Amino acid sequence: MTETDAPNNKGVDYLMSGDSDDEVSASLVNNAEAPLSRGAPDLDDSLNTRTLADIYMEQGVYNKALEIYADLAKKDPNNAEIKSRLNEIEKLCREKFGEG
């Protein structure tokens, strides 16, 4: 195989260089009991949108959707559509998990 026929992995190496799996692996080495989920505790509340909440609902992350709709209802207490969706999500959570 000539040098020009050799596979070029530079793109793969570049993409893998910042792989988040490396971060997870490194943190597990330091604390093997650490949870694998990584939340975003410093996520700006301005990112709380109905769209994001609905995405969470589709993904089955009901608690996050509930948090966002509760925040939206607090910010806009006269919005009947948000109140209705919040009530719907609360009902769904009570049915699925006995909470909400």
N, C-alpha and C positions, 0 to 999 in steps of 0.2 A: 504494500500500500504506500503510495507516495504521500508527501506532505500535503498536497492539495486534496487528496482523497480522504485524509483523516477527518473524523467528525469534529465539528467545531462546537464545543460546549460552553462557549463564553456567554451566550445568552442565558442558558440554564444556570450557570454558576452565578451570574449577576442576579437573576430572579431569586435564587435560593439564598443569597447572602443575607437577606433581611427576613428570612422566614420566621414567623411567630412561633413555630414549633420549637425552634432553638431557644426562645425565651422561656417557653413553658418547661422544656427539659432542664434548662439551667435553674429555674426556680424550684423544680422538684428535687434537684440534687441538694439544694440548700434546705428544703423543707419537704420531705416526702409525704407529709400528711396534708399539704396545701391543696385546696380545692382547685380543680382544673378550670372552672368557669372564671372568666375575667369580666367583671362588670366595668362600668365607666362611672365611678362615683363622682367625678368632676364634670360630668356631661352637663352642658349648659341647658337650663330649663327652657330657653328660647327654642330649642330643637324639638320640644314637645308639641307635636302636631297631630291632627286627626289621622293623617296619612301614616305616620310612624306607628301610632296606636293600632291602626287597622292592620298594618304589616305584622306587628306583634301578635295580634289576634289570629291571623292566618297561620303564623308559625307556632301557635299554641302557647305563647308566652303571655298568658292572661294577666298575671300580676303586673307586668310592665304596662300593658294596655290599660289596665284599671288605674294605675298610678297616673298615667298621662291624662286620661279622661277626667280624673278627679282634679288634677291640676288645671286642665282647661275649663272645667266647670267653676272652679274657684276664681279664675281670671275673668270669666264671662258668665256670671250667674244667671243672666237673662236669656241665654241661648238655649232654646227649647230642644234643638237638634242634639246638642252636646249632652244635655240632661237626659234625653231619651236614650242615647247610646250608652251613657254611663249606667243608667238603670238596667239596660239590656245586658251589659257586661257583668254587673253585680249579680244579676239573676243567674247568668250562665256560671259564674264562679261558685255561687251557692249550690247550684245543681251538681256541678262537677266535683267541688272540693269541700262543700259545706261551709264556705266562707265568702266574704265579698263585701 
